Amino acid sequence: MKKMQIFEPAMCCPTGICGVGVDPELLRISAVLNTLKNNGFEVDRFNLTSAPMEFIKNKVINDLLTSKGVEALPAALLDGEIIITGRYPSNEEFSQHLNIPVSQLSEPKKLLNTLPKNPGCGCSDGNCC
């Protein structure tokens, strides 16, 4: 089975889904990654703030950051090779790279049901970023 890793820029919480203004792209990527995990795919997500050692330990990502800087994030790796930088993969790209029907990833009701219940982002007094 293929392994996907997403390396993200610094955010105030591991998913970036906190505070009052939630970025719809972060919501989509969280839902897609949860759907993939729930269907047995190996998917790891690393945020520069909460998992900086993962960026240091991964030579491919370390080299990317050294050459292009944090502007190259988010970056997606498939089986250790960079497939996308500077943005998240689209649902179609997830489908293509992981050989699954895009319909599994693009049904909004199903996607929202895959998200874990958020007990809060852990920011003090609910004030994120």
C-alpha positions as a Markdown table, in Angstrom:
| # | Residue | x | y | z |
|---|---|---|---|---|
| 1 | Met | 0.0 | 0.0 | 0.0 |
| 2 | Lys | 1.2 | 3.5 | -0.8 |
| 3 | Lys | 2.2 | 5.9 | 2.0 |
| 4 | Met | 1.3 | 9.6 | 1.8 |
| 5 | Gln | 2.8 | 12.3 | 4.0 |
| 6 | Ile | 1.7 | 15.9 | 4.2 |
| 7 | Phe | 4.1 | 18.5 | 5.6 |
| 8 | Glu | 2.4 | 21.8 | 6.5 |
| 9 | Pro | 3.6 | 25.2 | 7.4 |
| 10 | Ala | 3.4 | 26.4 | 11.0 |
| 11 | Met | -0.2 | 26.7 | 12.3 |
| 12 | Cys | -1.5 | 27.3 | 15.8 |
| 13 | Cys | -2.8 | 23.7 | 16.2 |
| 14 | Pro | -2.1 | 20.4 | 14.4 |
| 15 | Thr | -4.8 | 20.7 | 11.8 |
| 16 | Gly | -5.2 | 24.4 | 11.5 |
| 17 | Ile | -9.0 | 24.0 | 12.1 |
| 18 | Cys | -9.3 | 26.2 | 15.1 |
| 19 | Gly | -10.4 | 29.7 | 15.9 |
| 20 | Val | -13.2 | 31.6 | 14.4 |
| 21 | Gly | -12.1 | 31.7 | 10.8 |
| 22 | Val | -11.6 | 28.2 | 9.5 |
| 23 | Asp | -10.0 | 27.9 | 6.1 |
| 24 | Pro | -12.2 | 25.7 | 3.9 |
| 25 | Glu | -9.1 | 24.1 | 2.3 |
| 26 | Leu | -7.9 | 23.0 | 5.7 |
| 27 | Leu | -11.3 | 21.6 | 6.4 |
| 28 | Arg | -11.3 | 19.7 | 3.1 |
| 29 | Ile | -7.8 | 18.3 | 3.7 |
| 30 | Ser | -8.7 | 17.2 | 7.2 |
| 31 | Ala | -11.8 | 15.4 | 5.9 |
| 32 | Val | -9.9 | 13.7 | 3.0 |
| 33 | Leu | -7.1 | 12.5 | 5.2 |
| 34 | Asn | -9.5 | 11.1 | 7.8 |
| 35 | Thr | -11.4 | 9.4 | 5.0 |
| 36 | Leu | -8.2 | 7.9 | 3.7 |
| 37 | Lys | -7.1 | 6.7 | 7.2 |
| 38 | Asn | -10.6 | 5.2 | 7.9 |
| 39 | Asn | -10.2 | 3.2 | 4.6 |
| 40 | Gly | -6.8 | 1.8 | 5.6 |
| 41 | Phe | -4.5 | 4.2 | 3.8 |
| 42 | Glu | -1.3 | 5.2 | 5.6 |
| 43 | Val | -1.4 | 8.9 | 5.8 |
| 44 | Asp | 0.7 | 11.1 | 8.0 |
| 45 | Arg | 0.3 | 14.9 | 8.5 |
| 46 | Phe | 3.0 | 17.0 | 10.1 |
| 47 | Asn | 2.7 | 20.7 | 11.1 |
| 48 | Leu | 5.9 | 22.6 | 11.4 |
| 49 | Thr | 4.8 | 24.0 | 14.8 |
| 50 | Ser | 3.8 | 20.8 | 16.5 |
| 51 | Ala | 6.2 | 18.3 | 14.8 |
| 52 | Pro | 9.4 | 20.2 | 13.8 |
| 53 | Met | 11.6 | 17.1 | 14.3 |
| 54 | Glu | 9.7 | 15.3 | 11.4 |
| 55 | Phe | 10.9 | 18.1 | 9.1 |
| 56 | Ile | 14.4 | 17.7 | 10.3 |
| 57 | Lys | 14.4 | 13.9 | 10.1 |
| 58 | Asn | 13.0 | 13.7 | 6.6 |
| 59 | Lys | 15.9 | 14.3 | 4.2 |
| 60 | Val | 13.6 | 15.1 | 1.3 |
| 61 | Ile | 11.6 | 17.7 | 3.2 |
| 62 | Asn | 14.7 | 19.1 | 4.8 |
| 63 | Asp | 16.4 | 19.5 | 1.4 |
| 64 | Leu | 13.2 | 21.1 | 0.0 |
| 65 | Leu | 13.1 | 23.7 | 2.9 |
| 66 | Thr | 16.8 | 24.4 | 2.5 |
| 67 | Ser | 16.5 | 25.1 | -1.2 |
| 68 | Lys | 13.0 | 26.7 | -1.4 |
| 69 | Gly | 12.1 | 27.8 | 2.1 |
| 70 | Val | 8.8 | 27.5 | 3.9 |
| 71 | Glu | 7.0 | 28.9 | 0.8 |
| 72 | Ala | 7.3 | 25.3 | -0.6 |
| 73 | Leu | 4.8 | 24.1 | 2.1 |
| 74 | Pro | 2.5 | 22.4 | 2.2 |
| 75 | Ala | 4.3 | 19.6 | 0.5 |
| 76 | Ala | 2.9 | 16.1 | -0.3 |
| 77 | Leu | 5.1 | 13.0 | -0.4 |
| 78 | Leu | 4.1 | 9.7 | -1.9 |
| 79 | Asp | 6.3 | 6.8 | -0.9 |
| 80 | Gly | 9.0 | 9.2 | 0.1 |
| 81 | Glu | 9.0 | 11.3 | -3.1 |
| 82 | Ile | 7.6 | 14.8 | -3.5 |
| 83 | Ile | 4.5 | 15.0 | -5.6 |
| 84 | Ile | 3.2 | 18.5 | -4.8 |
| 85 | Thr | 4.7 | 21.6 | -3.2 |
| 86 | Gly | 3.2 | 24.9 | -2.3 |
| 87 | Arg | -0.4 | 23.6 | -2.0 |
| 88 | Tyr | -2.5 | 20.6 | -1.0 |
| 89 | Pro | -3.3 | 17.9 | -3.4 |
| 90 | Ser | -6.8 | 18.2 | -5.0 |
| 91 | Asn | -9.3 | 15.4 | -4.5 |
| 92 | Glu | -8.6 | 14.4 | -8.1 |
| 93 | Glu | -4.8 | 14.2 | -7.4 |
| 94 | Phe | -5.4 | 12.1 | -4.3 |
| 95 | Ser | -7.6 | 9.8 | -6.4 |
| 96 | Gln | -5.0 | 9.5 | -9.2 |
| 97 | His | -2.0 | 8.9 | -6.8 |
| 98 | Leu | -3.8 | 6.4 | -4.5 |
| 99 | Asn | -5.9 | 4.7 | -7.2 |
| 100 | Ile | -9.2 | 5.3 | -5.6 |
| 101 | Pro | -12.5 | 6.7 | -7.0 |
| 102 | Val | -12.6 | 10.5 | -6.5 |
| 103 | Ser | -16.3 | 10.1 | -5.4 |
| 104 | Gln | -15.0 | 8.5 | -2.2 |
| 105 | Leu | -13.3 | 11.8 | -1.4 |
| 106 | Ser | -15.7 | 14.4 | -2.7 |
| 107 | Glu | -19.0 | 13.7 | -1.1 |
| 108 | Pro | -19.3 | 16.5 | 1.4 |
| 109 | Lys | -21.7 | 14.8 | 3.8 |
| 110 | Lys | -19.5 | 11.7 | 4.0 |
| 111 | Leu | -16.4 | 13.9 | 4.4 |
| 112 | Leu | -17.8 | 15.9 | 7.3 |
| 113 | Asn | -18.9 | 12.7 | 9.0 |
| 114 | Thr | -15.3 | 11.4 | 9.0 |
| 115 | Leu | -14.0 | 14.4 | 11.0 |
| 116 | Pro | -13.2 | 13.8 | 14.6 |
| 117 | Lys | -15.2 | 15.8 | 17.1 |
| 118 | Asn | -13.0 | 18.8 | 17.9 |
| 119 | Pro | -12.8 | 19.3 | 21.7 |
| 120 | Gly | -11.0 | 22.6 | 21.0 |
| 121 | Cys | -7.6 | 23.5 | 19.7 |
| 122 | Gly | -6.0 | 23.9 | 23.2 |
| 123 | Cys | -5.3 | 27.6 | 22.8 |
| 124 | Ser | -5.7 | 29.5 | 26.0 |
| 125 | Asp | -9.0 | 31.2 | 26.5 |
| 126 | Gly | -10.1 | 30.0 | 23.0 |
| 127 | Asn | -7.9 | 32.7 | 21.3 |
| 128 | Cys | -6.1 | 31.0 | 18.5 |
| 129 | Cys | -3.2 | 32.4 | 16.5 |
